[in-house]
Amino acid sequence: MNYQNKKFHAVSNTSNGEVSGDTVFHYQQTGNIVTAKYSGGGIVNGHLIALVDEQGNLDMRYHHVNVQGELQTGICFSKPEVLPDGRIRLHETWQWTSGDCSKGSSVVEEFWDS
């Protein structure tokens, strides 16, 4: 699975998450290293870095500044699903490593610019 130049947005998130459908992730990939910049909704500026395995699973670390001016950090494991139209859906389990250190889950889907 290749994440190079893919764009994703959230379609669901638990209530303790900060990512929303207005947050856009721009993924890049070099070898087994995936990075992304993200912003929108409650996120002013964020970055993630991940290692991708042979099945396309992502083991990632992320950090961002939210609209309240707080620096947030976390870990996430994302499992891909290829949709019938070829887009990628990521099923994510995550945990904050800052703040309350709570856990959550989200689903993000690739989208194509029209």
C-alpha positions as CSV (number, residue, x, y, z in Angstrom):
1,M,0.0,0.0,0.0
2,N,1.3,3.4,-0.9
3,Y,0.3,6.6,0.9
4,Q,2.2,9.0,-1.3
5,N,0.2,12.2,-2.1
6,K,-3.0,10.9,-0.5
7,K,-5.4,13.2,1.3
8,F,-7.6,12.1,4.2
9,H,-10.4,13.5,6.4
10,A,-12.2,12.1,9.4
11,V,-15.6,10.5,9.0
12,S,-15.9,9.6,12.7
13,N,-14.1,10.2,15.9
14,T,-14.7,9.6,19.6
15,S,-15.7,12.7,21.7
16,N,-12.3,13.1,23.3
17,G,-10.6,13.5,19.9
18,E,-9.9,16.8,18.2
19,V,-9.8,15.8,14.5
20,S,-13.1,16.4,12.6
21,G,-14.3,16.2,9.0
22,D,-12.8,19.7,8.5
23,T,-9.3,18.4,9.3
24,V,-7.3,17.5,6.2
25,F,-4.3,15.2,6.3
26,H,-1.7,15.3,3.4
27,Y,0.3,12.1,3.4
28,Q,3.8,11.5,1.9
29,Q,5.7,8.2,1.8
30,T,9.4,7.3,1.3
31,G,10.1,3.6,1.7
32,N,8.4,2.5,4.9
33,I,8.2,5.9,6.4
34,V,5.0,7.9,6.1
35,T,4.6,11.5,7.2
36,A,1.7,13.9,7.0
37,K,0.8,17.5,7.7
38,Y,-2.7,18.2,8.9
39,S,-4.9,21.2,9.8
40,G,-8.4,22.4,9.8
41,G,-11.4,22.3,12.2
42,G,-9.9,22.4,15.7
43,I,-6.4,21.9,14.5
44,V,-4.1,24.9,13.7
45,N,-1.1,22.9,12.6
46,G,-0.1,19.2,13.0
47,H,2.4,16.6,11.9
48,L,2.6,12.8,12.1
49,I,5.2,10.3,11.4
50,A,4.6,6.6,11.0
51,L,6.1,3.3,10.0
52,V,4.1,1.3,7.5
53,D,4.2,-2.5,7.4
54,E,3.6,-4.9,4.5
55,Q,-0.2,-4.9,5.0
56,G,-0.3,-1.1,5.0
57,N,-0.8,-0.8,8.8
58,L,0.5,2.5,10.3
59,D,2.3,2.8,13.6
60,M,2.4,6.5,14.2
61,R,3.2,9.3,16.5
62,Y,1.5,12.7,16.1
63,H,1.6,16.2,17.5
64,H,-0.5,19.4,16.9
65,V,-1.5,22.8,18.2
66,N,-5.2,23.2,18.6
67,V,-7.3,26.4,18.3
68,Q,-7.0,26.9,22.1
69,G,-3.2,27.2,21.6
70,E,-2.5,23.9,23.3
71,L,0.2,21.4,22.2
72,Q,-1.2,17.9,22.0
73,T,0.7,14.7,21.4
74,G,-0.3,11.1,20.9
75,I,0.2,7.6,19.4
76,C,-2.0,5.9,16.9
77,F,-2.3,2.5,15.1
78,S,-4.2,2.6,11.8
79,K,-5.5,-0.4,9.9
80,P,-6.3,0.2,6.2
81,E,-9.4,-1.0,4.3
82,V,-9.6,-0.5,0.5
83,L,-13.0,0.7,-0.5
84,P,-14.8,-0.6,-3.7
85,D,-13.9,2.7,-5.5
86,G,-10.2,2.2,-4.6
87,R,-10.0,4.8,-1.9
88,I,-8.4,4.0,1.4
89,R,-10.2,4.0,4.7
90,L,-8.1,3.9,7.9
91,H,-9.5,2.4,11.1
92,E,-7.6,4.1,13.9
93,T,-7.1,3.4,17.6
94,W,-5.2,6.2,19.4
95,Q,-4.2,7.5,22.8
96,W,-3.2,11.0,23.9
97,T,0.3,11.1,25.5
98,S,-0.5,14.6,26.8
99,G,-3.4,15.9,28.8
100,D,-5.6,13.2,30.2
101,C,-3.9,10.4,28.3
102,S,-7.3,9.0,27.3
103,K,-7.9,6.6,24.4
104,G,-10.2,6.8,21.4
105,S,-10.9,5.6,17.9
106,S,-11.6,7.3,14.6
107,V,-12.1,6.5,10.9
108,V,-10.5,8.6,8.2
109,E,-11.1,8.2,4.5
110,E,-9.1,9.2,1.5
111,F,-10.8,11.9,-0.7
112,W,-10.1,13.0,-4.2
113,D,-10.1,16.7,-5.2
114,S,-12.8,17.5,-7.6
